[in-house]
Each structure stands twice: as C-alpha cells, then as structure tokens.
Amino acid sequence: GLLGISDLLLRASVMSTYLSKDWGQDWGSLRRFETIVEAQPAELDLGTTTHSGLWSPGSMRYQP
C-alpha cells in the first residue's frame, strides 16, 4: 500500500495526539515524514499505445 512505499523512501517520526482539553484521552498518533536521501526528479517518457485485451507488459522488474 501507500504507506509501504513511503516507508522505503521516507523516515517517519511519530508523536502522540490528544483531544482538545482532554489530555487523558489518547486520540492516536501523527506521523511526520522526512526524506532519507536527496533524489533527482524522475525523467518520464510519455506516449500512447493501443493493445488488445490479452496484452501483458511482462513481469515487474525490481532491484533489491
């Protein structure tokens, strides 16, 4: 999911949150994200293609 991707790219710091004027009731937590490394913007190749309903782009490529 979305948070799984953000955990790979960002460092999160967590702080507790409380309801206004009710310090005894914990309301949850708030996550602040900071980038781990400075990354260069991606270069996109945009275009359009037409494929049949049986077409598959192949297996997903990934690097460990």
Kinemage of the C-alpha trace (Angstrom):
@kinemage 1
@onewidth
@group {chain A} dominant
@subgroup {mainchain}
@vectorlist {calphas} color= white
{ca gly a 1} P 0.000 0.000 0.000
{ca leu a 2} L 0.858 3.637 0.032
{ca leu a 3} L 2.464 3.608 3.479
{ca gly a 4} L 4.700 0.702 2.463
{ca ile a 5} L 6.166 2.806 -0.339
{ca ser a 6} L 6.587 5.826 1.914
{ca asp a 7} L 8.484 3.684 4.466
{ca leu a 8} L 11.056 2.866 1.774
{ca leu a 9} L 11.597 6.481 0.720
{ca leu a 10} L 10.929 8.472 3.877
{ca arg a 11} L 11.837 8.422 7.564
{ca ala a 12} L 8.851 8.834 9.884
{ca ser a 13} L 8.817 10.318 13.354
{ca val a 14} L 5.711 9.602 15.430
{ca met a 15} L 4.135 11.791 18.095
{ca ser a 16} L 1.043 11.202 20.218
{ca thr a 17} L -2.060 13.317 19.671
{ca tyr a 18} L -4.789 14.221 22.152
{ca leu a 19} L -8.267 15.717 22.016
{ca ser a 20} L -8.529 19.404 22.836
{ca lys a 21} L -8.816 19.995 26.620
{ca asp a 22} L -8.811 16.227 27.302
{ca trp a 23} L -5.178 15.245 27.953
{ca gly a 24} L -6.255 11.940 29.494
{ca gln a 25} L -7.697 10.526 26.264
{ca asp a 26} L -5.199 9.425 23.615
{ca trp a 27} L -6.591 10.157 20.140
{ca gly a 28} L -3.954 8.344 18.093
{ca ser a 29} L -0.655 9.333 16.535
{ca leu a 30} L 0.659 11.753 13.944
{ca arg a 31} L 3.468 10.804 11.538
{ca arg a 32} L 5.868 13.394 10.123
{ca phe a 33} L 7.848 12.260 7.079
{ca glu a 34} L 11.353 13.405 6.103
{ca thr a 35} L 13.269 12.300 3.020
{ca ile a 36} L 16.088 9.828 3.670
{ca val a 37} L 18.258 10.889 0.734
{ca glu a 38} L 18.016 13.682 -1.781
{ca ala a 39} L 16.758 12.170 -5.014
{ca gln a 40} L 16.851 13.585 -8.506
{ca pro a 41} L 13.491 14.004 -10.237
{ca ala a 42} L 12.486 11.118 -12.487
{ca glu a 43} L 12.660 11.515 -16.251
{ca leu a 44} L 9.397 10.434 -17.850
{ca asp a 45} L 8.908 9.089 -21.363
{ca leu a 46} L 5.298 9.846 -22.236
{ca gly a 47} L 3.343 8.382 -25.124
{ca thr a 48} L 0.266 6.405 -26.108
{ca thr a 49} L -0.158 2.871 -27.434
{ca thr a 50} L -3.055 0.592 -28.305
{ca his a 51} L -3.108 -3.039 -27.124
{ca ser a 52} L -5.588 -5.903 -27.202
{ca gly a 53} L -7.280 -7.091 -24.017
{ca leu a 54} L -4.902 -10.096 -23.890
{ca trp a 55} L -1.700 -7.999 -23.899
{ca ser a 56} L 0.631 -8.111 -20.887
{ca pro a 57} L 3.662 -5.871 -20.321
{ca gly a 58} L 5.566 -8.818 -18.799
{ca ser a 59} L 6.849 -9.394 -15.290
{ca met a 60} L 7.606 -6.489 -12.993
{ca arg a 61} L 11.279 -5.516 -12.789
{ca tyr a 62} L 12.755 -4.637 -9.424
{ca gln a 63} L 16.148 -4.233 -7.779
{ca pro a 64} L 16.832 -5.375 -4.220
